[in-house]
Amino acid sequence: MGTRFIRKTTFYPFPVYEFNLPTGHSCPGAKDCKISVDRHTGKFTTTGKVFRCYAASAERFPAVRKYRWDNFDAVKRGEPIRVPAKATHVRIHSSGDFFSQVYFDQWLQVCKENPTVQFWAFTKSPQYWVNRMGQIPPNLTLQASKGGHSDHLIDKYKLKYAEVFQDRDKIPAGMEIDTNDVHAMTGKKSFALLDNSKYSKKDGPQ
């Protein structure tokens, strides 16, 4: 069956290909936002107590669950990840996360094999990143996503990070807000995200 990307023409400033996995089930490092959706029934189980994982809501649709679980099954079997020939920008995991060192390393290799494509990813499992410090390809931008079990690694290793805020007024002065992944795609500067359950994605810095 193989792995599959989806092409998104909204939210981002230009077409982006996404590679997605099921929320919760593929997110071992998630804490504050964790939601798992049953593969067959679509039942939601929420363990995160701070905010809702925005990506989980799409899994109420059986076709979305199937696509994400098919990818999850494929990569766990060790099947290759083949980037679409037309892709210039790829977001690794609009839903899901790096669930093992082997899987993280697989993505490092994919990035190396596609040097003209810009990749980026958020992760609540920064330990896999830390284990490969100095080996991250230049066309891959990573940011730790605060609110996970390994947040202590962010300060310890001075990692670029993204932090979700439920109140715009709580964002530290000088911290920029990313509303379309432009801060996530490149650079080393940490940034803020607005809680999607409170703010629309179209809400920009004000």
Backbone torsions as a table, in degrees:
resi	resn	phi	psi	omega
1	MET	NA	-45.2	175.6
2	GLY	81.1	178.0	-179.6
3	THR	-94.6	161.3	-175.3
4	ARG	-143.5	139.5	174.6
5	PHE	-103.2	159.6	170.9
6	ILE	-120.0	144.0	-179.3
7	ARG	-98.4	123.2	-178.5
8	LYS	-109.6	130.7	179.3
9	THR	-114.3	2.8	175.2
10	THR	-117.9	166.6	-178.5
11	PHE	74.8	-54.6	179.5
12	TYR	-79.0	159.7	-179.5
13	PRO	-74.2	-8.3	178.4
14	PHE	-158.7	168.2	-178.1
15	PRO	-58.8	133.0	-179.3
16	VAL	-131.1	138.8	174.0
17	TYR	-94.8	132.3	179.2
18	GLU	-111.5	144.7	171.0
19	PHE	-117.3	119.7	-171.8
20	ASN	-123.7	151.8	177.0
21	LEU	-127.5	165.9	179.8
22	PRO	-66.1	136.7	179.6
23	THR	-65.7	151.3	176.7
24	GLY	76.2	-62.2	-176.8
25	HIS	-61.4	-30.1	-179.0
26	SER	-105.8	15.4	-174.1
27	CYS	-120.9	72.9	-175.9
28	PRO	-64.7	-23.7	-177.2
29	GLY	-92.8	-4.8	-175.6
30	ALA	-71.1	145.1	177.7
31	LYS	-138.0	-68.6	-171.8
32	ASP	-64.5	-28.5	-172.8
33	CYS	-115.5	10.1	-165.8
34	LYS	-69.4	126.2	173.0
35	ILE	-135.3	132.4	175.6
36	SER	-116.0	138.9	-178.7
37	VAL	-116.3	127.6	-178.9
38	ASP	-60.4	131.6	-175.4
39	ARG	-58.6	-36.8	-172.5
40	HIS	-99.6	-41.5	-174.4
41	THR	-93.3	-21.6	-175.7
42	GLY	78.5	10.0	179.3
43	LYS	-70.6	135.0	-178.7
44	PHE	-92.9	133.7	173.2
45	THR	-121.9	115.7	-175.8
46	THR	-105.0	122.8	174.3
47	THR	-114.2	-20.0	175.8
48	GLY	-71.4	137.4	-173.7
49	LYS	-111.6	0.0	-174.6
50	VAL	-104.2	-50.9	177.2
51	PHE	-152.3	163.8	-176.3
52	ARG	-88.8	138.3	173.0
53	CYS	-65.5	116.2	-174.8
54	TYR	-63.2	-29.2	-174.1
55	ALA	-74.0	-19.6	-175.8
56	ALA	-68.2	-31.1	-173.4
57	SER	-59.0	-32.7	-179.0
58	ALA	-67.3	-19.2	-176.8
59	GLU	-79.5	4.5	169.9
60	ARG	-70.1	-16.1	178.6
61	PHE	-93.4	125.3	-178.4
62	PRO	-56.2	-37.3	-178.1
63	ALA	-65.4	-36.1	178.2
64	VAL	-68.2	-44.9	177.9
65	ARG	-58.9	-44.2	-178.4
66	LYS	-61.4	-46.6	-179.7
67	TYR	-59.7	-45.8	-177.8
68	ARG	-69.0	-40.6	178.8
69	TRP	-70.4	-35.1	175.7
70	ASP	-60.1	-42.6	176.5
71	ASN	-63.1	-44.2	-179.2
72	PHE	-59.7	-47.6	178.8
73	ASP	-61.2	-41.5	-176.5
74	ALA	-64.8	-47.1	-177.8
75	VAL	-70.7	-30.5	176.1
76	LYS	-68.3	-27.3	175.3
77	ARG	-79.7	-8.1	179.9
78	GLY	88.2	16.2	179.1
79	GLU	-69.1	149.5	-178.2
80	PRO	-69.8	152.0	173.5
81	ILE	-102.0	114.9	-176.6
82	ARG	-109.3	114.5	-178.3
83	VAL	-72.1	134.4	178.9
84	PRO	-56.7	141.9	-175.5
85	ALA	-60.4	-30.8	-177.4
86	LYS	-86.4	-4.6	-175.1
87	ALA	-71.0	133.5	171.7
88	THR	-114.6	-24.8	-180.0
89	HIS	-136.5	130.1	-177.3
90	VAL	-130.2	124.7	169.5
91	ARG	-95.2	120.9	175.6
92	ILE	-84.2	108.6	176.1
93	HIS	75.2	81.0	159.8
94	SER	-72.4	-25.3	169.2
95	SER	-134.7	145.0	-178.2
96	GLY	92.2	-176.3	-175.6
97	ASP	-159.6	174.8	172.9
98	PHE	-71.1	119.5	-173.5
99	PHE	-104.6	-4.9	178.1
100	SER	-160.4	162.7	177.3
101	GLN	-66.4	-37.8	179.4
102	VAL	-61.1	-43.7	-179.9
103	TYR	-67.7	-42.0	176.3
104	PHE	-59.0	-45.4	-179.7
105	ASP	-64.0	-32.0	176.5
106	GLN	-61.3	-40.7	178.8
107	TRP	-68.3	-35.3	175.7
108	LEU	-58.5	-41.3	179.5
109	GLN	-68.0	-40.4	177.5
110	VAL	-59.3	-43.1	179.6
111	CYS	-63.6	-41.3	179.4
112	LYS	-64.6	-33.9	-178.7
113	GLU	-79.3	-10.7	-179.3
114	ASN	-130.4	66.3	-171.0
115	PRO	-67.3	-17.4	-179.6
116	THR	-90.6	-3.5	179.3
117	VAL	-98.2	136.6	176.1
118	GLN	-93.2	122.1	179.4
119	PHE	-111.1	150.5	170.4
120	TRP	-152.0	158.9	-177.8
121	ALA	-157.1	147.8	168.2
122	PHE	-100.7	149.3	177.4
123	THR	-150.6	140.1	171.5
124	LYS	-101.2	12.3	174.3
125	SER	-122.9	64.2	-175.7
126	PRO	-68.0	-8.7	179.1
127	GLN	-62.2	-32.9	178.6
128	TYR	-67.8	-37.2	176.0
129	TRP	-65.9	-48.8	-179.0
130	VAL	-58.8	-38.2	-179.8
131	ASN	-65.6	-16.2	-178.8
132	ARG	-121.6	25.3	177.9
133	MET	-55.8	134.3	-177.5
134	GLY	89.0	-5.7	-179.5
135	GLN	-117.2	7.7	-177.7
136	ILE	-78.9	123.4	179.8
137	PRO	-60.3	150.2	-178.0
138	PRO	-65.4	-18.8	180.0
139	ASN	-93.9	13.0	175.9
140	LEU	-120.2	121.7	176.2
141	THR	-109.5	123.9	-179.9
142	LEU	-111.8	148.4	170.0
143	GLN	-142.4	132.9	173.8
144	ALA	-71.0	142.3	178.7
145	SER	-103.9	111.2	-176.7
146	LYS	-63.6	150.1	-179.2
147	GLY	108.7	20.0	-179.9
148	GLY	-115.1	-178.0	-178.4
149	HIS	-75.0	-14.3	-175.7
150	SER	-117.4	31.5	-178.8
151	ASP	-59.9	-26.9	-178.1
152	HIS	-60.8	-23.8	-179.6
153	LEU	-72.9	-21.8	-177.1
154	ILE	-63.2	-52.1	179.2
155	ASP	-71.5	-39.5	-177.2
156	LYS	-59.6	-40.2	-176.9
157	TYR	-108.5	8.6	177.8
158	LYS	52.7	50.5	-178.1
159	LEU	-81.5	145.2	168.7
160	LYS	-61.6	138.4	-178.0
161	TYR	-142.2	162.3	172.1
162	ALA	-120.5	139.0	-179.7
163	GLU	-129.3	132.3	-180.0
164	VAL	-87.8	134.6	177.7
165	PHE	-121.4	134.5	177.7
166	GLN	-86.5	-16.3	179.9
167	ASP	-130.7	119.4	-178.2
168	ARG	-56.2	-32.5	-177.6
169	ASP	-70.3	-13.6	-179.0
170	LYS	-89.1	-7.0	-179.5
171	ILE	-70.7	127.9	-179.2
172	PRO	-58.5	145.6	178.7
173	ALA	-57.4	133.1	178.5
174	GLY	89.4	-9.3	179.2
175	MET	-86.5	118.6	-175.3
176	GLU	-80.1	152.5	-180.0
177	ILE	-100.8	132.4	177.5
178	ASP	-103.1	121.8	179.6
179	THR	-113.5	-6.6	-178.3
180	ASN	-145.0	21.3	176.8
181	ASP	75.3	8.7	-179.0
182	VAL	-67.3	-30.5	177.3
183	HIS	-77.0	-25.7	-177.4
184	ALA	-81.6	-26.5	-173.5
185	MET	-68.6	-35.7	-176.4
186	THR	-145.7	173.7	172.2
187	GLY	86.8	173.1	-176.6
188	LYS	-120.1	5.2	-175.4
189	LYS	-89.4	129.3	177.7
190	SER	-69.7	159.5	-174.0
191	PHE	-151.5	169.0	-179.7
192	ALA	-103.0	153.1	171.7
193	LEU	-125.7	148.0	176.7
194	LEU	-93.3	140.4	178.4
195	ASP	-62.0	116.8	-175.5
196	ASN	-67.2	-17.5	177.7
197	SER	-77.1	-14.1	-179.5
198	LYS	-112.9	-37.5	-177.9
199	TYR	-114.4	142.5	173.9
200	SER	-72.6	151.1	177.4
201	LYS	-61.9	-21.5	-179.6
202	LYS	-80.1	-8.6	178.3
203	ASP	-72.2	118.8	178.8
204	GLY	-102.1	-177.6	177.7
205	PRO	-58.6	133.7	179.9
206	GLN	-135.0	NA	NA
